[in-house]
């Protein structure tokens, strides 16, 4: 348990420094989180490279062009006291950038263009657990 506490403490310190350097209105968190996307009849299961309250960045195997609308399902593990539970976020997004990673797949940036306040608050709570002391 001590190793976990020390690791968590280090992660929180790192995130505080990142928040201080972050100039965006919604800070990004560099975390791998389960992510499911649906676009044009295709489904993708992947994980985020980073996430914020307004979007996510991930890698997929198939090319999907920018401006493609996607359905997003994101799972956020939240620790509350000693309990751990998962928040599930569902929203609509649009791919705003696609980058070819040669043989590795495609990195995509997704903007959450249709997300209600409750879903955005879930993401914010998840991110804030790493940004606050």
C-alpha positions as CSV (number, residue, x, y, z in Angstrom):
1,X,0.0,0.0,0.0
2,X,2.9,2.4,0.7
3,X,4.3,1.9,-2.8
4,X,0.9,2.9,-4.2
5,X,0.6,5.9,-2.0
6,X,4.1,7.1,-3.0
7,X,3.4,6.5,-6.6
8,X,0.1,8.4,-6.3
9,X,1.7,11.2,-4.5
10,X,4.3,11.5,-7.3
11,X,1.6,11.5,-9.9
12,X,-0.3,14.2,-8.2
13,X,2.8,16.4,-7.9
14,X,3.5,15.9,-11.6
15,X,-0.1,16.9,-12.4
16,X,0.1,20.0,-10.3
17,X,3.2,21.1,-12.2
18,X,1.5,20.4,-15.5
19,X,-1.6,22.3,-14.4
20,X,0.6,25.3,-13.6
21,X,2.1,25.1,-17.1
22,X,-1.2,24.4,-18.8
23,X,-2.7,27.4,-20.4
24,X,-5.9,25.7,-21.7
25,X,-9.2,26.4,-20.2
26,X,-9.7,22.6,-19.8
27,X,-6.5,20.9,-18.7
28,X,-5.4,17.6,-20.4
29,X,-4.6,14.5,-18.5
30,X,-2.1,12.1,-20.0
31,X,-3.9,8.8,-19.1
32,X,-4.8,5.6,-20.8
33,X,-8.5,5.1,-20.4
34,X,-10.8,2.6,-22.2
35,X,-12.5,4.3,-25.1
36,X,-15.0,3.0,-27.6
37,X,-15.9,4.8,-30.8
38,X,-18.5,4.3,-33.5
39,X,-18.2,6.0,-36.9
40,X,-19.7,5.2,-40.3
41,X,-20.8,1.7,-39.3
42,X,-17.4,0.8,-37.8
43,X,-16.6,0.3,-34.1
44,X,-13.3,0.8,-32.5
45,X,-12.0,-0.2,-29.1
46,X,-8.9,1.7,-28.0
47,X,-7.6,3.8,-25.1
48,X,-6.9,7.4,-24.7
49,X,-3.5,8.9,-24.8
50,X,-4.9,12.1,-23.2
51,X,-8.3,13.4,-22.3
52,X,-9.9,16.7,-21.3
53,X,-13.4,17.9,-20.7
54,X,-13.7,18.8,-24.4
55,X,-11.9,16.0,-26.2
56,X,-9.6,13.1,-26.3
57,X,-6.6,11.9,-28.3
58,X,-6.1,8.2,-29.2
59,X,-4.9,5.7,-31.8
60,X,-7.0,3.5,-34.0
61,X,-6.0,1.0,-36.8
62,X,-8.3,2.3,-39.6
63,X,-8.1,5.6,-41.3
64,X,-11.0,7.9,-40.4
65,X,-10.9,11.3,-42.0
66,X,-11.2,14.6,-40.2
67,X,-14.7,16.0,-39.7
68,X,-16.1,12.5,-39.3
69,X,-18.8,12.4,-36.6
70,X,-18.3,9.7,-33.9
71,X,-20.2,8.3,-30.9
72,X,-17.9,8.2,-27.9
73,X,-18.0,5.9,-24.8
74,X,-15.4,6.6,-22.2
75,X,-14.8,4.7,-18.9
76,X,-13.3,6.7,-16.0
77,X,-12.1,5.0,-12.9
78,X,-12.8,7.4,-10.0
79,X,-11.5,6.9,-6.5
80,X,-13.7,8.2,-3.7
81,X,-12.2,7.7,-0.3
82,X,-11.3,4.0,-0.3
83,X,-13.9,3.0,-2.9
84,X,-13.3,2.8,-6.6
85,X,-16.1,3.1,-9.1
86,X,-16.3,3.7,-12.9
87,X,-18.0,6.7,-14.4
88,X,-19.3,6.1,-17.9
89,X,-19.4,9.0,-20.3
90,X,-21.3,8.9,-23.6
91,X,-21.3,11.8,-26.0
92,X,-21.0,12.7,-29.7
93,X,-17.8,14.0,-31.1
94,X,-16.0,14.9,-34.3
95,X,-12.5,14.0,-35.4
96,X,-10.6,17.2,-35.8
97,X,-7.2,15.7,-36.7
98,X,-5.9,12.5,-38.1
99,X,-2.2,11.7,-38.1
100,X,-0.7,8.7,-40.0
101,X,1.6,6.7,-37.7
102,X,3.0,4.6,-40.7
103,X,2.4,0.9,-39.8
104,X,1.2,1.6,-36.2
105,X,-2.2,3.1,-37.1
106,X,-3.7,6.5,-36.9
107,X,-3.6,9.1,-34.1
108,X,-6.9,11.0,-33.9
109,X,-8.0,14.0,-32.0
110,X,-11.7,14.1,-31.1
111,X,-13.6,17.2,-30.1
112,X,-16.7,16.5,-27.9
113,X,-19.2,18.6,-29.8
114,X,-22.4,17.2,-28.2
115,X,-21.8,16.5,-24.5
116,X,-24.2,17.4,-21.7
117,X,-23.1,19.1,-18.6
118,X,-23.4,16.0,-16.4
119,X,-21.1,14.0,-18.7
120,X,-18.6,16.9,-18.8
121,X,-18.7,17.1,-15.0
122,X,-17.8,13.4,-14.8
123,X,-14.7,14.0,-16.9
124,X,-13.9,17.0,-14.8
125,X,-14.2,15.1,-11.5
126,X,-11.9,12.4,-12.9
127,X,-9.2,14.9,-14.0
128,X,-9.5,17.0,-10.8
129,X,-8.7,14.0,-8.6
130,X,-5.2,14.1,-10.1
131,X,-4.8,18.0,-10.2
132,X,-5.9,18.8,-6.6
133,X,-3.8,18.2,-3.6
